[in-house]
């Protein structure tokens, strides 16, 4: 696997009747992380899964579980997901009353912490908490549902975040990962990587290949082949 890039299939598109098997198959096919979308029908207009499901899939893989909290409020769920086996926890800054405190709470639980930015959310939220960020997740769709099309305006915003995290690394030596989520597919992942992403959430692009020849391994291989073309 290319250490520069991580592929994190979102189990929002998985077959929930056999979720443990799906997770094992994804990692066996070459996925790096498992992306776990938590929606509360309050912050976003959908309702998905909670800590018990995270706890249920934890024994099926040693790969990092990347929990994206699309909930409001945030803080009460952080210790629950940490206990359930999350390795990375990200949240939307506008869903927290105290962003710095929530980031500290995540890190105090032994997890990596990150902020999530919707297409129209200003990046200024991250400017005064860079020391507590392990990851920035940029949405290239409006959150709430899988299978949406990539919003092209995410590319210049992605480049802007890349400039910020690179400047921070030059100043402090600390790497902040840059994740993208929404409409990432074989035909656009190279452009997304060139704009600055190093971690890629892919839901329908991966799970749509479930019944195709080669299944998950084939589509993850195609995603990696496109990333291999990116000279960064």
FIKOLZA-1660 file (N, C-alpha, C; in steps of 0.1 Angstrom, whole numbers, plus 5000, padded with zeros to 4 digits):
% residues 232
   i   px   py   pz ch aa at
   1 5008 4988 5000  A  X  N
   1 5000 5000 5000  A  X CA
   1 5009 5012 5000  A  X  C
   2 5004 5023 4993  A  X  N
   2 5011 5035 4992  A  X CA
   2 5009 5043 5005  A  X  C
   3 5020 5045 5013  A  X  N
   3 5018 5052 5026  A  X CA
   3 5013 5066 5025  A  X  C
   4 5015 5072 5012  A  X  N
   4 5010 5086 5011  A  X CA
   4 4995 5087 5011  A  X  C
   5 4988 5076 5007  A  X  N
   5 4974 5077 5005  A  X CA
   5 4966 5066 5013  A  X  C
   6 4955 5069 5018  A  X  N
   6 4946 5060 5025  A  X CA
   6 4932 5060 5019  A  X  C
   7 4927 5048 5017  A  X  N
   7 4914 5046 5012  A  X CA
   7 4905 5041 5023  A  X  C
   8 4894 5048 5025  A  X  N
   8 4885 5046 5037  A  X CA
   8 4871 5044 5032  A  X  C
   9 4867 5032 5028  A  X  N
   9 4853 5029 5024  A  X CA
   9 4843 5033 5035  A  X  C
  10 4832 5039 5032  A  X  N
  10 4822 5043 5041  A  X CA
  10 4812 5031 5042  A  X  C
  11 4810 5026 5054  A  X  N
  11 4801 5015 5055  A  X CA
  11 4786 5019 5055  A  X  C
  12 4784 5032 5052  A  X  N
  12 4770 5037 5050  A  X CA
  12 4763 5029 5039  A  X  C
  13 4772 5025 5029  A  X  N
  13 4766 5018 5017  A  X CA
  13 4768 5003 5018  A  X  C
  14 4772 4998 5029  A  X  N
  14 4774 4984 5031  A  X CA
  14 4761 4976 5033  A  X  C
  15 4762 4963 5032  A  X  N
  15 4750 4954 5035  A  X CA
  15 4750 4952 5050  A  X  C
  16 4741 4959 5057  A  X  N
  16 4740 4959 5071  A  X CA
  16 4736 4945 5077  A  X  C
  17 4731 4936 5069  A  X  N
  17 4727 4923 5073  A  X CA
  17 4739 4914 5075  A  X  C
  18 4751 4918 5070  A  X  N
  18 4763 4911 5071  A  X CA
  18 4775 4920 5072  A  X  C
  19 4774 4929 5082  A  X  N
  19 4783 4940 5083  A  X CA
  19 4797 4936 5087  A  X  C
  20 4798 4926 5096  A  X  N
  20 4812 4921 5099  A  X CA
  20 4819 4915 5088  A  X  C
  21 4812 4907 5080  A  X  N
  21 4817 4902 5067  A  X CA
  21 4822 4912 5058  A  X  C
  22 4813 4923 5056  A  X  N
  22 4816 4934 5047  A  X CA
  22 4830 4940 5051  A  X  C
  23 4831 4943 5064  A  X  N
  23 4843 4949 5069  A  X CA
  23 4855 4941 5067  A  X  C
  24 4854 4928 5069  A  X  N
  24 4866 4919 5067  A  X CA
  24 4869 4919 5052  A  X  C
  25 4859 4919 5043  A  X  N
  25 4861 4918 5029  A  X CA
  25 4868 4931 5024  A  X  C
  26 4864 4943 5029  A  X  N
  26 4870 4955 5025  A  X CA
  26 4885 4956 5029  A  X  C
  27 4888 4952 5041  A  X  N
  27 4902 4952 5045  A  X CA
  27 4910 4942 5037  A  X  C
  28 4904 4930 5035  A  X  N
  28 4911 4920 5027  A  X CA
  28 4913 4925 5012  A  X  C
  29 4904 4934 5007  A  X  N
  29 4905 4939 4994  A  X CA
  29 4915 4950 4992  A  X  C
  30 4921 4955 5004  A  X  N
  30 4931 4965 5003  A  X CA
  30 4927 4979 5009  A  X  C
  31 4915 4980 5015  A  X  N
  31 4912 4992 5022  A  X CA
  31 4921 4995 5034  A  X  C
  32 4923 5007 5037  A  X  N
  32 4932 5011 5048  A  X CA
  32 4924 5014 5061  A  X  C
  33 4913 5021 5060  A  X  N
  33 4905 5025 5071  A  X CA
  33 4890 5021 5069  A  X  C
  34 4882 5020 5079  A  X  N
  34 4868 5019 5078  A  X CA
  34 4862 5032 5082  A  X  C
  35 4854 5038 5073  A  X  N
  35 4848 5051 5076  A  X CA
  35 4834 5048 5081  A  X  C
  36 4830 5055 5092  A  X  N
  36 4818 5052 5100  A  X CA
  36 4810 5065 5101  A  X  C
  37 4799 5066 5094  A  X  N
  37 4791 5078 5093  A  X CA
  37 4780 5077 5104  A  X  C
  38 4780 5087 5113  A  X  N
  38 4770 5088 5123  A  X CA
  38 4761 5100 5121  A  X  C
  39 4748 5097 5118  A  X  N
  39 4738 5108 5116  A  X CA
  39 4727 5107 5125  A  X  C
  40 4722 5119 5130  A  X  N
  40 4713 5120 5141  A  X CA
  40 4698 5124 5138  A  X  C
  41 4696 5127 5125  A  X  N
  41 4683 5132 5121  A  X CA
  41 4680 5146 5127  A  X  C
  42 4691 5153 5131  A  X  N
  42 4689 5166 5137  A  X CA
  42 4699 5175 5130  A  X  C
  43 4712 5172 5131  A  X  N
  43 4722 5180 5124  A  X CA
  43 4721 5178 5109  A  X  C
  44 4718 5165 5105  A  X  N
  44 4716 5162 5091  A  X CA
  44 4702 5154 5091  A  X  C
  45 4696 5155 5079  A  X  N
  45 4683 5149 5077  A  X CA
  45 4683 5134 5075  A  X  C
  46 4690 5126 5083  A  X  N
  46 4690 5112 5082  A  X CA
  46 4694 5106 5095  A  X  C
  47 4691 5093 5097  A  X  N
  47 4694 5086 5109  A  X CA
  47 4702 5073 5106  A  X  C
  48 4714 5071 5112  A  X  N
  48 4721 5060 5108  A  X CA
  48 4725 5051 5120  A  X  C
  49 4737 5051 5124  A  X  N
  49 4742 5041 5133  A  X CA
  49 4750 5047 5145  A  X  C
  50 4751 5039 5156  A  X  N
  50 4757 5045 5168  A  X CA
  50 4768 5036 5174  A  X  C
  51 4772 5039 5186  A  X  N
  51 4783 5032 5192  A  X CA
  51 4782 5017 5193  A  X  C
  52 4770 5012 5194  A  X  N
  52 4769 4997 5195  A  X CA
  52 4773 4990 5182  A  X  C
  53 4770 4997 5171  A  X  N
  53 4774 4991 5158  A  X CA
  53 4789 4992 5157  A  X  C
  54 4795 5003 5161  A  X  N
  54 4810 5004 5161  A  X CA
  54 4816 4993 5169  A  X  C
  55 4811 4991 5181  A  X  N
  55 4816 4980 5190  A  X CA
  55 4814 4967 5183  A  X  C
  56 4803 4965 5176  A  X  N
  56 4801 4952 5170  A  X CA
  56 4811 4949 5158  A  X  C
  57 4815 4959 5151  A  X  N
  57 4825 4956 5140  A  X CA
  57 4839 4956 5145  A  X  C
  58 4842 4962 5156  A  X  N
  58 4856 4963 5161  A  X CA
  58 4863 4949 5161  A  X  C
  59 4857 4938 5165  A  X  N
  59 4864 4925 5165  A  X CA
  59 4867 4920 5151  A  X  C
  60 4861 4926 5141  A  X  N
  60 4863 4920 5128  A  X CA
  60 4875 4926 5120  A  X  C
  61 4881 4936 5126  A  X  N
  61 4893 4942 5120  A  X CA
  61 4901 4950 5130  A  X  C
  62 4914 4950 5127  A  X  N
  62 4924 4958 5135  A  X CA
  62 4926 4971 5128  A  X  C
  63 4920 4973 5116  A  X  N
  63 4922 4986 5109  A  X CA
  63 4916 4997 5116  A  X  C
  64 4921 5010 5114  A  X  N
  64 4915 5021 5121  A  X CA
  64 4900 5023 5117  A  X  C
  65 4892 5026 5127  A  X  N
  65 4878 5030 5124  A  X CA
  65 4877 5045 5126  A  X  C
  66 4873 5051 5115  A  X  N
  66 4872 5066 5113  A  X CA
  66 4858 5070 5115  A  X  C
  67 4855 5076 5127  A  X  N
  67 4841 5079 5130  A  X CA
  67 4838 5094 5127  A  X  C
  68 4829 5096 5118  A  X  N
  68 4825 5110 5114  A  X CA
  68 4811 5113 5121  A  X  C
  69 4812 5122 5130  A  X  N
  69 4800 5125 5138  A  X CA
  69 4792 5137 5131  A  X  C
  70 4781 5134 5125  A  X  N
  70 4772 5144 5120  A  X CA
  70 4760 5145 5129  A  X  C
  71 4763 5150 5141  A  X  N
  71 4754 5151 5152  A  X CA
  71 4755 5164 5159  A  X  C
  72 4745 5167 5167  A  X  N
  72 4745 5180 5175  A  X CA
  72 4735 5177 5187  A  X  C
  73 4741 5178 5199  A  X  N
  73 4755 5181 5203  A  X CA
  73 4764 5169 5201  A  X  C
  74 4777 5172 5203  A  X  N
  74 4787 5162 5200  A  X CA
  74 4793 5155 5212  A  X  C
  75 4796 5163 5223  A  X  N
  75 4805 5158 5233  A  X CA
  75 4800 5145 5240  A  X  C
  76 4787 5143 5242  A  X  N
  76 4783 5131 5249  A  X CA
  76 4786 5118 5242  A  X  C
  77 4787 5119 5229  A  X  N
  77 4790 5107 5221  A  X CA
  77 4804 5103 5220  A  X  C
  78 4813 5113 5223  A  X  N
  78 4828 5111 5221  A  X CA
  78 4833 5099 5229  A  X  C
  79 4830 5099 5243  A  X  N
  79 4835 5088 5251  A  X CA
  79 4829 5075 5247  A  X  C
  80 4817 5075 5243  A  X  N
  80 4810 5063 5239  A  X CA
  80 4816 5056 5227  A  X  C
  81 4820 5065 5217  A  X  N
  81 4826 5059 5205  A  X CA
  81 4841 5055 5208  A  X  C
  82 4847 5062 5216  A  X  N
  82 4861 5059 5220  A  X CA
  82 4861 5045 5226  A  X  C
  83 4852 5043 5236  A  X  N
  83 4850 5030 5243  A  X CA
  83 4847 5019 5233  A  X  C
  84 4839 5022 5223  A  X  N
  84 4834 5012 5213  A  X CA
  84 4845 5008 5203  A  X  C
  85 4856 5015 5203  A  X  N
  85 4867 5011 5194  A  X CA
  85 4871 5021 5183  A  X  C
  86 4866 5033 5183  A  X  N
  86 4870 5043 5173  A  X CA
  86 4885 5047 5175  A  X  C
  87 4891 5049 5164  A  X  N
  87 4905 5054 5164  A  X CA
  87 4906 5069 5161  A  X  C
  88 4897 5073 5152  A  X  N
  88 4897 5087 5147  A  X CA
  88 4882 5092 5149  A  X  C
  89 4881 5104 5155  A  X  N
  89 4867 5109 5156  A  X CA
  89 4868 5124 5151  A  X  C
  90 4859 5126 5141  A  X  N
  90 4858 5140 5136  A  X CA
  90 4844 5145 5138  A  X  C
  91 4842 5159 5138  A  X  N
  91 4829 5165 5140  A  X CA
  91 4829 5178 5133  A  X  C
  92 4817 5183 5131  A  X  N
  92 4815 5196 5125  A  X CA
  92 4816 5207 5135  A  X  C
  93 4824 5217 5133  A  X  N
  93 4827 5227 5143  A  X CA
  93 4814 5235 5147  A  X  C
  94 4805 5237 5138  A  X  N
  94 4793 5245 5141  A  X CA
  94 4783 5236 5149  A  X  C
  95 4786 5223 5151  A  X  N
  95 4778 5215 5160  A  X CA
  95 4783 5214 5174  A  X  C
  96 4794 5221 5177  A  X  N
  96 4799 5221 5191  A  X CA
  96 4799 5235 5196  A  X  C
  97 4795 5237 5209  A  X  N
  97 4796 5250 5215  A  X CA
  97 4810 5254 5218  A  X  C
  98 4819 5245 5220  A  X  N
  98 4833 5248 5223  A  X CA
  98 4842 5239 5215  A  X  C
  99 4847 5243 5204  A  X  N
  99 4854 5235 5195  A  X CA
  99 4867 5230 5201  A  X  C
 100 4874 5239 5208  A  X  N
 100 4887 5235 5214  A  X CA
 100 4885 5224 5225  A  X  C
 101 4874 5226 5232  A  X  N
 101 4871 5216 5243  A  X CA
 101 4868 5202 5237  A  X  C
 102 4860 5202 5226  A  X  N
 102 4856 5189 5220  A  X CA
 102 4868 5182 5214  A  X  C
 103 4877 5190 5208  A  X  N
 103 4889 5184 5203  A  X CA
 103 4898 5178 5214  A  X  C
 104 4899 5185 5225  A  X  N
 104 4906 5180 5237  A  X CA
 104 4900 5168 5243  A  X  C
 105 4886 5167 5243  A  X  N
 105 4879 5156 5248  A  X CA
 105 4882 5143 5239  A  X  C
 106 4883 5145 5226  A  X  N
 106 4886 5134 5217  A  X CA
 106 4900 5128 5220  A  X  C
 107 4909 5138 5221  A  X  N
 107 4923 5134 5223  A  X CA
 107 4925 5128 5237  A  X  C
 108 4918 5133 5247  A  X  N
 108 4919 5127 5260  A  X CA
 108 4914 5113 5261  A  X  C
 109 4905 5109 5251  A  X  N
 109 4900 5095 5251  A  X CA
 109 4910 5086 5243  A  X  C
 110 4921 5091 5238  A  X  N
 110 4931 5083 5231  A  X CA
 110 4928 5082 5217  A  X  C
 111 4920 5090 5211  A  X  N
 111 4917 5090 5197  A  X CA
 111 4923 5102 5190  A  X  C
 112 4925 5100 5177  A  X  N
 112 4929 5112 5168  A  X CA
 112 4916 5121 5166  A  X  C
 113 4919 5134 5165  A  X  N
 113 4908 5143 5165  A  X CA
 113 4908 5151 5152  A  X  C
 114 4896 5154 5147  A  X  N
 114 4896 5162 5135  A  X CA
 114 4883 5170 5133  A  X  C
 115 4884 5181 5125  A  X  N
 115 4872 5189 5121  A  X CA
 115 4867 5186 5107  A  X  C
 116 4854 5187 5105  A  X  N
 116 4848 5185 5093  A  X CA
 116 4842 5198 5087  A  X  C
 117 4845 5200 5075  A  X  N
 117 4840 5213 5068  A  X CA
 117 4830 5209 5057  A  X  C
 118 4818 5214 5058  A  X  N
 118 4808 5213 5047  A  X CA
 118 4812 5222 5036  A  X  C
 119 4806 5220 5024  A  X  N
 119 4810 5228 5012  A  X CA
 119 4810 5243 5015  A  X  C
 120 4801 5248 5023  A  X  N
 120 4799 5262 5025  A  X CA
 120 4804 5267 5039  A  X  C
 121 4811 5258 5046  A  X  N
 121 4816 5261 5060  A  X CA
 121 4829 5268 5058  A  X  C
 122 4831 5280 5064  A  X  N
 122 4844 5287 5063  A  X CA
 122 4855 5279 5071  A  X  C
 123 4867 5280 5065  A  X  N
 123 4878 5273 5071  A  X CA
 123 4884 5280 5083  A  X  C
 124 4880 5292 5086  A  X  N
 124 4885 5299 5098  A  X CA
 124 4884 5292 5111  A  X  C
 125 4874 5283 5112  A  X  N
 125 4872 5275 5124  A  X CA
 125 4885 5268 5128  A  X  C
 126 4894 5264 5118  A  X  N
 126 4905 5256 5122  A  X CA
 126 4917 5264 5126  A  X  C
 127 4917 5277 5124  A  X  N
 127 4929 5285 5125  A  X CA
 127 4935 5286 5139  A  X  C
 128 4927 5285 5149  A  X  N
 128 4932 5287 5163  A  X CA
 128 4932 5273 5170  A  X  C
 129 4930 5262 5163  A  X  N
 129 4931 5249 5170  A  X CA
 129 4940 5239 5163  A  X  C
 130 4949 5245 5154  A  X  N
 130 4957 5236 5146  A  X CA
 130 4965 5226 5155  A  X  C
 131 4969 5231 5167  A  X  N
 131 4977 5222 5176  A  X CA
 131 4970 5210 5181  A  X  C
 132 4956 5210 5179  A  X  N
 132 4948 5199 5184  A  X CA
 132 4942 5190 5173  A  X  C
 133 4946 5193 5160  A  X  N
 133 4941 5186 5149  A  X CA
 133 4951 5175 5144  A  X  C
 134 4945 5164 5143  A  X  N
 134 4952 5153 5136  A  X CA
 134 4948 5151 5122  A  X  C
 135 4936 5156 5119  A  X  N
 135 4930 5154 5106  A  X CA
 135 4920 5165 5103  A  X  C
 136 4919 5168 5090  A  X  N
 136 4908 5177 5085  A  X CA
 136 4900 5169 5075  A  X  C
 137 4887 5169 5076  A  X  N
 137 4878 5162 5067  A  X CA
 137 4870 5172 5059  A  X  C
 138 4872 5173 5046  A  X  N
 138 4865 5182 5038  A  X CA
 138 4854 5175 5030  A  X  C
 139 4841 5180 5032  A  X  N
 139 4830 5174 5025  A  X CA
 139 4829 5179 5011  A  X  C
 140 4828 5170 5001  A  X  N
 140 4826 5174 4987  A  X CA
 140 4812 5171 4983  A  X  C
 141 4803 5169 4992  A  X  N
 141 4788 5169 4991  A  X CA
 141 4783 5175 5003  A  X  C
 142 4770 5178 5003  A  X  N
 142 4763 5182 5015  A  X CA
 142 4760 5170 5023  A  X  C
 143 4763 5169 5036  A  X  N
 143 4762 5157 5043  A  X CA
 143 4747 5153 5046  A  X  C
 144 4745 5139 5047  A  X  N
 144 4732 5134 5051  A  X CA
 144 4729 5122 5043  A  X  C
 145 4734 5120 5031  A  X  N
 145 4730 5109 5022  A  X CA
 145 4742 5104 5014  A  X  C
 146 4743 5091 5012  A  X  N
 146 4753 5086 5003  A  X CA
 146 4749 5087 4988  A  X  C
 147 4758 5085 4979  A  X  N
 147 4755 5084 4965  A  X CA
 147 4754 5097 4958  A  X  C
 148 4758 5108 4965  A  X  N
 148 4757 5121 4958  A  X CA
 148 4769 5124 4949  A  X  C
 149 4767 5134 4940  A  X  N
 149 4778 5138 4931  A  X CA
 149 4788 5147 4937  A  X  C
 150 4800 5146 4933  A  X  N
 150 4811 5155 4938  A  X CA
 150 4808 5169 4934  A  X  C
 151 4810 5178 4944  A  X  N
 151 4808 5193 4942  A  X CA
 151 4822 5198 4938  A  X  C
 152 4823 5203 4926  A  X  N
 152 4836 5207 4920  A  X CA
 152 4843 5218 4928  A  X  C
 153 4835 5227 4934  A  X  N
 153 4841 5238 4942  A  X CA
 153 4849 5233 4954  A  X  C
 154 4848 5220 4957  A  X  N
 154 4856 5214 4968  A  X CA
 154 4871 5214 4964  A  X  C
 155 4874 5214 4952  A  X  N
 155 4888 5213 4948  A  X CA
 155 4897 5225 4952  A  X  C
 156 4892 5237 4949  A  X  N
 156 4900 5249 4953  A  X CA
 156 4900 5250 4969  A  X  C
 157 4889 5246 4975  A  X  N
 157 4889 5246 4990  A  X CA
 157 4899 5236 4995  A  X  C
 158 4899 5225 4989  A  X  N
 158 4909 5214 4993  A  X CA
 158 4923 5219 4992  A  X  C
 159 4926 5226 4981  A  X  N
 159 4940 5232 4979  A  X CA
 159 4943 5242 4990  A  X  C
 160 4932 5250 4994  A  X  N
 160 4934 5260 5005  A  X CA
 160 4937 5253 5018  A  X  C
 161 4931 5242 5021  A  X  N
 161 4933 5234 5034  A  X CA
 161 4948 5228 5033  A  X  C
 162 4951 5223 5021  A  X  N
 162 4964 5217 5020  A  X CA
 162 4975 5228 5023  A  X  C
 163 4973 5240 5018  A  X  N
 163 4983 5250 5021  A  X CA
 163 4984 5253 5035  A  X  C
 164 4973 5253 5042  A  X  N
 164 4973 5256 5057  A  X CA
 164 4980 5245 5064  A  X  C
 165 4977 5232 5061  A  X  N
 165 4983 5221 5069  A  X CA
 165 4998 5220 5065  A  X  C
 166 5002 5223 5053  A  X  N
 166 5016 5222 5049  A  X CA
 166 5024 5233 5056  A  X  C
 167 5018 5245 5057  A  X  N
 167 5024 5256 5065  A  X CA
 167 5026 5252 5079  A  X  C
 168 5016 5246 5085  A  X  N
 168 5017 5242 5099  A  X CA
 168 5028 5231 5101  A  X  C
 169 5029 5222 5092  A  X  N
 169 5040 5212 5092  A  X CA
 169 5053 5218 5092  A  X  C
 170 5055 5228 5083  A  X  N
 170 5067 5235 5081  A  X CA
 170 5071 5242 5094  A  X  C
 171 5061 5247 5101  A  X  N
 171 5063 5255 5113  A  X CA
 171 5066 5246 5125  A  X  C
 172 5059 5234 5126  A  X  N
 172 5059 5226 5138  A  X CA
 172 5064 5212 5136  A  X  C
 173 5065 5208 5124  A  X  N
 173 5069 5194 5121  A  X CA
 173 5057 5184 5122  A  X  C
 174 5045 5189 5126  A  X  N
 174 5034 5180 5128  A  X CA
 174 5026 5178 5115  A  X  C
 175 5023 5165 5111  A  X  N
 175 5015 5162 5100  A  X CA
 175 5000 5162 5104  A  X  C
 176 4992 5169 5096  A  X  N
 176 4977 5168 5097  A  X CA
 176 4972 5162 5084  A  X  C
 177 4965 5151 5086  A  X  N
 177 4959 5144 5074  A  X CA
 177 4948 5152 5068  A  X  C
 178 4946 5150 5055  A  X  N
 178 4936 5158 5048  A  X CA
 178 4927 5148 5041  A  X  C
 179 4915 5146 5046  A  X  N
 179 4905 5136 5041  A  X CA
 179 4894 5143 5033  A  X  C
 180 4889 5136 5023  A  X  N
 180 4878 5141 5014  A  X CA
 180 4867 5130 5014  A  X  C
 181 4855 5135 5014  A  X  N
 181 4843 5126 5015  A  X CA
 181 4832 5132 5007  A  X  C
 182 4828 5123 4997  A  X  N
 182 4816 5127 4989  A  X CA
 182 4818 5126 4974  A  X  C
 183 4813 5116 4968  A  X  N
 183 4814 5115 4953  A  X CA
 183 4827 5112 4948  A  X  C
 184 4836 5106 4956  A  X  N
 184 4849 5102 4951  A  X CA
 184 4848 5089 4944  A  X  C
 185 4853 5089 4931  A  X  N
 185 4852 5077 4923  A  X CA
 185 4865 5075 4915  A  X  C
 186 4866 5065 4907  A  X  N
 186 4878 5062 4900  A  X CA
 186 4882 5073 4890  A  X  C
 187 4871 5079 4884  A  X  N
 187 4874 5089 4874  A  X CA
 187 4877 5103 4879  A  X  C
 188 4877 5105 4893  A  X  N
 188 4880 5118 4898  A  X CA
 188 4890 5118 4909  A  X  C
 189 4894 5106 4914  A  X  N
 189 4903 5105 4926  A  X CA
 189 4917 5111 4924  A  X  C
 190 4922 5110 4911  A  X  N
 190 4935 5116 4908  A  X CA
 190 4934 5131 4910  A  X  C
 191 4924 5137 4904  A  X  N
 191 4923 5152 4905  A  X CA
 191 4921 5156 4920  A  X  C
 192 4914 5148 4928  A  X  N
 192 4912 5152 4942  A  X CA
 192 4926 5150 4949  A  X  C
 193 4934 5140 4946  A  X  N
 193 4947 5139 4952  A  X CA
 193 4956 5150 4948  A  X  C
 194 4956 5154 4935  A  X  N
 194 4964 5166 4931  A  X CA
 194 4960 5178 4938  A  X  C
 195 4948 5180 4942  A  X  N
 195 4943 5192 4949  A  X CA
 195 4948 5192 4964  A  X  C
 196 4952 5180 4969  A  X  N
 196 4958 5180 4982  A  X CA
 196 4953 5169 4991  A  X  C
 197 4943 5161 4988  A  X  N
 197 4938 5151 4997  A  X CA
 197 4948 5139 4998  A  X  C
 198 4949 5133 5010  A  X  N
 198 4957 5121 5012  A  X CA
 198 4949 5109 5017  A  X  C
 199 4936 5112 5021  A  X  N
 199 4928 5101 5026  A  X CA
 199 4914 5103 5019  A  X  C
 200 4909 5091 5014  A  X  N
 200 4897 5092 5005  A  X CA
 200 4886 5083 5010  A  X  C
 201 4875 5089 5014  A  X  N
 201 4863 5082 5017  A  X CA
 201 4856 5078 5004  A  X  C
 202 4852 5066 5002  A  X  N
 202 4845 5061 4990  A  X CA
 202 4834 5052 4995  A  X  C
 203 4822 5055 4992  A  X  N
 203 4810 5047 4996  A  X CA
 203 4805 5039 4984  A  X  C
 204 4796 5046 4977  A  X  N
 204 4789 5039 4966  A  X CA
 204 4799 5035 4955  A  X  C
 205 4811 5042 4953  A  X  N
 205 4821 5038 4943  A  X CA
 205 4826 5024 4946  A  X  C
 206 4828 5021 4959  A  X  N
 206 4833 5008 4963  A  X CA
 206 4822 4997 4964  A  X  C
 207 4811 5001 4971  A  X  N
 207 4801 4991 4973  A  X CA
 207 4792 4988 4961  A  X  C
 208 4793 4997 4951  A  X  N
 208 4786 4995 4939  A  X CA
 208 4793 4983 4931  A  X  C
 209 4805 4980 4935  A  X  N
 209 4813 4969 4928  A  X CA
 209 4811 4956 4935  A  X  C
 210 4802 4955 4945  A  X  N
 210 4801 4943 4953  A  X CA
 210 4799 4931 4945  A  X  C
 211 4790 4932 4934  A  X  N
 211 4787 4920 4926  A  X CA
 211 4794 4919 4913  A  X  C
 212 4803 4929 4911  A  X  N
 212 4811 4929 4898  A  X CA
 212 4822 4919 4899  A  X  C
 213 4828 4916 4887  A  X  N
 213 4840 4907 4887  A  X CA
 213 4851 4913 4895  A  X  C
 214 4855 4905 4904  A  X  N
 214 4866 4910 4913  A  X CA
 214 4861 4918 4925  A  X  C
 215 4849 4923 4924  A  X  N
 215 4843 4930 4936  A  X CA
 215 4851 4941 4941  A  X  C
 216 4852 4941 4954  A  X  N
 216 4859 4953 4961  A  X CA
 216 4874 4954 4958  A  X  C
 217 4880 4942 4956  A  X  N
 217 4895 4942 4953  A  X CA
 217 4897 4949 4940  A  X  C
 218 4889 4947 4930  A  X  N
 218 4891 4953 4917  A  X CA
 218 4889 4968 4918  A  X  C
 219 4879 4973 4924  A  X  N
 219 4876 4988 4924  A  X CA
 219 4886 4995 4933  A  X  C
 220 4890 4989 4944  A  X  N
 220 4901 4995 4952  A  X CA
 220 4914 4995 4945  A  X  C
 221 4916 4985 4937  A  X  N
 221 4928 4984 4929  A  X CA
 221 4928 4995 4918  A  X  C
 222 4917 4998 4912  A  X  N
 222 4915 5009 4903  A  X CA
 222 4918 5023 4909  A  X  C
 223 4912 5024 4921  A  X  N
 223 4914 5037 4928  A  X CA
 223 4929 5039 4931  A  X  C
 224 4936 5028 4935  A  X  N
 224 4950 5029 4938  A  X CA
 224 4958 5032 4925  A  X  C
 225 4954 5026 4914  A  X  N
 225 4961 5028 4902  A  X CA
 225 4961 5043 4897  A  X  C
 226 4949 5049 4900  A  X  N
 226 4948 5063 4897  A  X CA
 226 4956 5072 4906  A  X  C
 227 4957 5068 4918  A  X  N
 227 4965 5075 4928  A  X CA
 227 4980 5074 4925  A  X  C
 228 4983 5063 4919  A  X  N
 228 4998 5060 4916  A  X CA
 228 5002 5070 4905  A  X  C
 229 4993 5075 4897  A  X  N
 229 4996 5085 4886  A  X CA
 229 4999 5099 4891  A  X  C
 230 4996 5101 4904  A  X  N
 230 4997 5114 4910  A  X CA
 230 5011 5116 4915  A  X  C
 231 5018 5126 4909  A  X  N
 231 5032 5128 4913  A  X CA
 231 5033 5138 4924  A  X  C
 232 5030 5134 4936  A  X  N
 232 5031 5143 4948  A  X CA
 232 5040 5136 4959  A  X  C
% end
